[in-house]
Amino acid sequence: MKKILYTENAPAPIGPYSQGVEINGLIFFSGQIAIDPAVGKIVATDVEGQTEQVLKNVKALLTSQGLDAKNVVKTTVFIKNIADFGKVNALYATVFGEESPARSCVEVSNLPAGALVEIEIIAAR
């Protein structure tokens, strides 16, 4: 059966959803925006700063389950402005490196809490 996952080292959900759900060795993590879990809100105002915080949140979720970026098999990146693709991609590459997971990246009209970027991941044990 499915197992609900939670860590205090990543932002608490801001709606009726879980940080993550595990089933049959796959972990589906909810999308992460740039909320700093220490203060409970978005601090960075530019896409680079927000992307860095999003990636910290992603790492915290993975670490909470004894995983790292190598366990990630799929990501979806949501960007408010596709013109920021290069900036986001450069920071994304520092985490996911040479053996990058499969990925989709789309521009969206809006994200929760005024975020500029959101990343969701699927990982495997």
C-alpha positions in Angstrom: 0.0 0.0 0.0 1.0 3.6 -0.3 3.0 5.4 2.4 2.7 9.1 3.0 6.1 10.9 3.4 6.9 14.0 5.3 10.0 15.9 6.5 10.4 19.2 8.4 13.4 20.0 6.3 11.2 20.9 3.3 8.3 23.2 3.2 5.1 21.9 4.7 2.3 21.5 2.1 0.2 24.7 1.6 -2.9 22.7 0.5 -4.5 19.3 0.8 -1.6 17.2 -0.5 1.4 15.3 0.8 5.0 16.1 0.3 5.4 12.7 -1.1 3.9 9.3 -1.6 5.7 6.0 -1.9 4.3 2.9 -3.6 6.0 -0.2 -5.0 9.5 1.4 -4.7 8.6 4.6 -6.5 8.3 7.9 -4.7 6.2 10.7 -6.2 7.2 14.0 -4.6 4.9 17.0 -4.9 6.1 20.0 -6.8 8.5 22.3 -4.8 8.5 26.0 -5.0 11.0 28.3 -3.4 9.5 28.4 0.1 12.2 28.5 2.6 11.1 26.0 5.3 12.8 28.0 8.0 10.6 31.0 7.5 7.6 29.5 5.7 7.6 31.8 2.7 9.4 32.7 -0.5 12.4 34.9 0.2 14.3 35.1 -3.1 12.8 37.5 -5.7 14.8 36.4 -8.8 14.6 33.2 -10.7 18.1 32.1 -9.8 17.6 32.5 -6.1 14.2 30.8 -6.3 15.7 27.9 -8.3 18.4 27.4 -5.8 15.8 27.2 -3.0 13.6 24.8 -5.0 16.7 22.5 -5.5 17.5 22.7 -1.8 13.9 21.6 -1.1 14.1 18.8 -3.6 17.4 17.6 -2.0 15.8 17.7 1.5 12.9 15.5 0.3 15.3 13.0 -1.2 17.6 13.0 1.8 14.7 12.4 4.1 14.2 9.0 2.3 17.9 8.1 2.1 18.0 9.0 -1.6 19.9 11.5 -3.8 19.7 12.9 -7.3 20.8 9.6 -8.8 17.5 8.0 -7.6 15.4 10.6 -9.6 14.0 9.1 -12.8 11.7 11.9 -13.9 11.3 15.6 -13.2 8.8 18.2 -14.4 9.9 21.8 -14.4 7.4 24.6 -14.4 8.7 28.1 -15.3 6.7 31.3 -15.2 8.8 32.8 -18.0 10.4 30.5 -20.6 13.0 33.2 -21.2 14.5 32.0 -17.8 15.0 28.5 -19.2 18.8 28.9 -19.5 19.2 30.3 -15.9 17.0 27.5 -14.4 18.8 24.8 -16.6 22.2 25.9 -15.5 21.3 25.5 -11.8 19.3 22.3 -12.4 22.4 20.8 -14.1 24.5 21.3 -10.9 22.2 18.9 -9.1 21.3 16.3 -11.7 24.6 16.3 -13.7 25.6 13.8 -16.4 23.1 11.1 -15.6 20.1 13.4 -15.7 16.6 12.0 -15.3 13.9 12.2 -18.0 12.4 15.7 -17.9 9.6 17.9 -19.1 9.8 21.7 -18.9 6.9 24.0 -19.6 6.1 27.7 -19.2 3.0 28.3 -17.1 1.0 31.5 -16.6 1.1 31.4 -12.8 2.4 29.3 -9.8 1.4 29.2 -6.2 2.6 32.0 -3.8 3.9 34.0 -6.7 6.7 31.5 -7.4 8.8 31.8 -10.6 9.7 28.1 -10.8 8.4 24.8 -9.5 10.0 21.3 -9.8 8.4 18.0 -9.1 10.2 14.7 -9.1 9.7 11.0 -9.2 12.4 8.8 -7.6 13.0 5.1 -7.4 14.6 3.1 -4.6 
